[in-house]
Structures are given as C-alpha cells and as structure tokens.
Amino acid sequence: MTDTSNAPPFPFTMIGFDLDGTLVESHRDLAPAVNHALEQAGRPPVEVEVVRDLIGGGTAAMLRRALERTGGMLPPDAFEQRLGDVLAWYETHIVNETVPYPGCLAALDALAARGCTLAVVTNKIENFAVKLLEELGMADRFAVILGGDTLGPGRAKPAPDMIEEAIRLCREGGARQGRFAMIGDSSFDVRAAKAAGVPAVAVSFGYNDMPMEDLGADAVIDHYDDLVGALERL
C-alpha cells in the first residue's frame, strides 16, 4: 500500500469511471454478441477489432453502428429483436475475454488509499455492468454503480444527470465533501463531465470516438500508472 502520510491533501474525494474502454477492455466479448445479432439479421459479421470503433453510448448505439456498416438500419420492431439477441448472447459470455486494463486495479487501490470514494458511471445497462464487475471481482471497489438505464430515458451520458447522481449517492454513502473527477475514454464521458461542471481525464488506450486532441479532456493518460499524478495536477 502506498504511504501517503506526508503527501499533500489529494484534490478529489470522489472519482467516477466509465466502464467499457476505461476500466476494462471488453470488445472481444462485445464483438461475438454483435455478430450473433447480425447473423440473425442476415448480415455479414464485423471484425473483432472493428467493434472497438462501434462502442460508445450504450448497446443500442453500438448495434446501430454495426447495422449501418453492414447494410443500413432495420425497422424499429426488427431492431428491438436484434438488440435482444445482442443482450441475450452477451449476458452469458460477459467476461469470457474481458479484463481490466494494465495498472487499473493498482490505480483503484491507490485512490482508495487516498480516501477517494469510487463510482462507475457507464452507459452500459446497469445489471450488465454489475454482473461484469462482480464476475471480475471488482464490484466491491465501488460505492456506486450507475448504468445507462438507471435514471431512465434521456439521462445517460453525455447528459450530466448520471454524474450528478453519482456525486449525490457518494455523499449519501459517506464520502467526504470535496471534488469529483470523471475518468473516461470517449466524448460521451467528457461532454457529461463538462455539463456537470467537473474535470475529465481521458484514457488514450480506450475506445476513443475521436482524436485525443479533440476530446477536450482536462488531462489525458496513456497508462493507469499516470492517473494519480494527473489528478494531483488538476
């Protein structure tokens, strides 16, 4: 455990994390789920690494992008059926290949040692986020886990609602008064942070939906070893 006895006060008491592409590399499990749905729709599969570019904004958005790449959108009823195919497949194969990014667990421990309350703020469906984190043995590290469906339609990232709710729940759960920072990999995370009036740190190794210089994050890290230092400088 890191000795922080002589360190200056850490500038944040609450840290929120996106999930896919931030805490965990999950595209190798998402790809087979998407391709299962595409097969049911009579579409060709997409390459596993192509799925990296489809992630962001939740499962429905990912499927829409896959359909657009393989022939165009489906009628609403057919789309909902194929979305159900994605979710059913993914639920039973959720951590076959999914792993935390290098240095992630050590960074979470370092933040906890500094008294930070940790939250997950993801557009992934809440029960899938909880299941994934539980199966990886990570769920207990977080005081709050919010999914894209937790607050209802229209309140997922990039709206500020999820971050504001994470702050409220962290404080309700006993977090010290202080600042919140959001860690993510996409414009959804950075835009939500800006809308909520909190700083954002972007991870360059995730499922970035635009070039790092265009994201507008307050800091960018290339490895979790750099996270604590980046937060200290904000």
N, C-alpha and C positions, 0 to 999 in steps of 0.2 A: 504494500500500500504506500502511496506517495505521502511523504512528510510535508504537510502544509502549515506547520506550526509557526514558521517565521515568514510565511508568504503574506503579501498584502491581501485585503479582502477581495474575494472574487467578485467580478462586476455583475454577475447574474445569479439569481436564486432559482430560476425555472428555465428549463431548456426543452423545447419541443422538437421532435424529429419526424420527418416524413419516413415512410417505411420502404416501399419498393424503390431501389436505386439510391437509397440513402443509408438505411440501416442494413438492408440485405440485398444481395444480388439474386433476383428471383426470376429473371426472364427465361431461364431454362425450364422452369416449371410452368410459366405462363404460356410459352410457345406451344407445347402439346395441347393445352386446353383450347387455345385459339384455333389450332389446326383441326382439332376434333370438330369444332363448330363449323369451320369452313368446309370440311368434308361433308357434314350433314347438309350444307347449303349447295353442294355440288361444285365447290370452288377448289382451286389448287391450293396447296399449303404454302405458307411463307417460311423462309429460312429462320432458324432459331435466332441468329444474330440480328435479323431484320426486326424481330419483335422488340428489341431494345428501343427502336425508333417509334414504336407504336404505344409505348407505355406513357401514361400521364393523364390525369383527370378521371381515373376510375376505370372499371372493367368495361362498361358500356362504350366509353370513348375509345378504348383500345380495340374493341371489336369493330366499331365503326371504321376506324382507320384500316384495319385488316380487310374489311369488305370493300372499301374504296380502292385498295390496292389490287384487288382480285376480281373486279368486275362491277363495283358500284353497290350502293346501299340496297337493302331489302325493304319491302313494305313493313309497316310497323309491327303487325302480328308475327310475321316471319322473323323479324329482327328479335323480338322478345323470345321466341322459341330458341333461336341460336344463342342468345345471351344465356338462357337457361342451360344450354349444352355446355357453354364455357364454364359456368359456375359449378355445375354438377361434376364435370371432369376435374376441375381444379381443386375442389374440396377434398377429393380422395387422393390427390397427388400433390399436396400443397408444399411439402418440403422434401420431395424426392431429391432435388438438386439445389435447393435454396440454401444459402449460407450467409452469415454476417460478413460484411466487408472486413478485410485485414485491419486490425487495430481497433475495430468498433467496440468490442467488449471491454478492452482496456481503457478506452476513452470514456465509456459509460461509468466504469469504476472510478476513474479519476474525477469525473464531475460529481459523482455521489460523495466522494471523499471531501469535496469542497462544499458540501452541504446543498447541492442542487437537487431540486425535485424534477424528475424527468417525465415527459409525456410523449405519447405517439399521436401525431396529427396527420392522418392519412386519408386519401380519397378511396382507398380500398374499403369494401364492405366491412363493417365493424366485426361481425362474428368471424370473418375470414382472417382479419388482422389479429384478433385474439388467438384464434386457432394456430396460425403460423407462429406467433411469438411463443405460445405455450409449447408447441412441438419442438421449437428450437431451445427451450429452456430460458427464454429471455423475458417472459411476461412479468415476472416479479420485479424486474428492474424499473418498471414504470408505474407511477401512481395513477396515471390516466391513459386510457387508450380510446381515441375517438376515430371513428370511420366516416367515410363519405356519406353514409346513410343515417348517422347517429342523430343529427339535428333536423333531418327532413329535407325535402327538395329545395334547391337553390341556395343551400347554406354550406356547401362543400367549398374547398379551396378552388378558385382564388378569392372567394368571399372571405372576409375577416372573421366570420362567426365562429369557426372551429378553434381558431387561436384564442379568441376572447373567451370561449367556453373552457378551453384548456387552462387558461390563467385562473378563471373562477374556480374550477374544480381543484387545481393545485393548491390554491389558497384555502379553499374549504377543507382540504385534506391535511392542512397544517403547514404548508410551505411558508417559509419566511417571506415577509414583504420585500419586494425588490423587483428587479427587471427580468423580462422574459426574452429569450432569443429563439429564433426558428432556424433549424438546420434542414436543408432540402437539396434537391438536385434539379428542380425544374422551375419554369416561370410560374406555375401554379403556387409553389411554395413562396417564392419571392414576392409575387403580387399579393398574396394573402398577408404576408408579414408587413408589407408596406401599408396595406389597407388597415391593418390592426395597429400600426404605429410602433412596430417592434423591429429590431435589426434581424437581418437574414444572413446566414452563412451558407454558401453553395458548395457542394462537393463535386469536383470535376470528374470523378470516376463513375458517376451515376448515369441515369437515363436522361441526360440533358436534352431539352427540346429546342435549344438554341445555343449559339456560341456563348461561352462563359462571359465574354466581354459585353454581351448584350443583355445578360440576365438582370443586371442592376443590383446584384447582391452587395452587401456591405463588406464581405470578405469571401475569398474562395480558398478552399484547401484541396490538396492533391492526395492526402492520406490522413487517416484519423489521428496519427501521431501529432498532426498540426492543429487539431481542433482546440485544445485548451489554450494554446498560445494565441490563436486567432481571436477567441472570445476575450481573452485578457486585454487585447489591444483595442477592442471596440469600446 
